[in-house]
Amino acid sequence: MKKSSKKAIGIAAGVLMVAGIANSFRPKPVDVDATGAVFGPMRVTVDEDGKTRVRDRYTVSAPVAGRAERIELDPGDPVKKDETVLAVIEPGDPALLDARAAEQAAARLDAARAAREQAELELQRAVAAHRLASNDLARAHGLLAVGGISRQAFDQAEFTERNTAGGVTAALRGLEIAAFEVEQARAMLKWMGAGGEEGGKPARYVVRSPVSGSALRVFDKSARVVAPGTPLVETGNPADLEVVVDVLSADAVRVPPGARVILEHWGGGRPLEGRVQRVEPAAFTKLSALGIEEQRVNVIVELIDPPEKRRQLGDGYRVEARIITWESDGVLRVPAGALFRADDRWAVFAAEKGRARLRKLEIGHMNGTEAEVLEGLDEGDLVVVHPGDTVSDGAAVRVR
């Protein structure tokens, strides 16, 4: 072998050795998890537990003092307006039949009549508000067909019409109760003037149901002496339910009336649809599971699904509510785990040709798992999820 060939082989071996040594000191690519920025639907929700309750419940109390006979009703038994007997009260001390008691009974009748007149006015207001909302909704239908209004404005008109329809129903029930109170007061006055029967004592007083529905609660079935105002039976319509969801006050300010609600894990086979009827204006203090005082606000949700689809759901049942505060059918989004703060801005590491590249973003809406990207990424760009301290701008990365 010539001397020059030996020299060339030696040089090549040296170069390979130096390259091997350099490669051994070269940092290895960091294994990372990555996912692409995708375009699709996204929603922001407030998730809390809720509890069902009968919308209109009526506690029937003893209108007079006396001895109440044993109540035969059980919770869940059907009751019919003005027919079902809730309780029977035997007359008490004849001393109650003096002039003062009679005047009190007459005053109660006058107050009941005034309450009935007020309920009639409330019904007139509710009917007028519903008529106006119905006309607005009819106009909104025509404008939506020609693109004259936005979908949001139409949804608001639809919600107002539905809400005022509920107001008419509530006003009708209020008028029914006011009329029941008038009849009760009139019957009481007549009962107190029935002296002479049975040796100067009035006949027994029969308390009937003010509404049709079911007995929700019987306070005490036993026969006992009762005073005026003693609660006897609670009645209502168990099919007419609403949901009460208490949320943090910081979340309540983001919940608009009419917001869509998804009710899950209530025991049925499919989620139920609801809509926010109102957000109560007053908060209350509640201890969290960790013993921390929180300011909570009740959000009242009306059920959209008919009673036929939720027959098993009753009063006081637990549900999981997802109140949708914002949603869109098409936004560019990335996992929230890919985001971090850089120079007071949101940023991600994009995986480009084996390198991590810092990208600063403009972020819109965020929920617990995803974020809306307004600027800084394109659809399909790979971003590193949960980047560790070993990932930096320009670092070599290898996607798992």
PyMOL commands that set and color helices and strands:
alter all, ss='L'
color gray80, all
select helices_A, chain A and resi 3-25+94-97+99-145+151-192+249-252+307-309+336-338
alter helices_A, ss='H'
color red, helices_A
select strands_A, chain A and resi 30-36+38-54+57-61+66-68+78-79+85-91+205-208+213-218+224-226+231-236+241-248+260-264+272-279+284-287+293-303+318-335+340-342+345-352+355-366+370-375+382-385+397-399
alter strands_A, ss='S'
color yellow, strands_A
deselect
rebuild
show_as cartoon
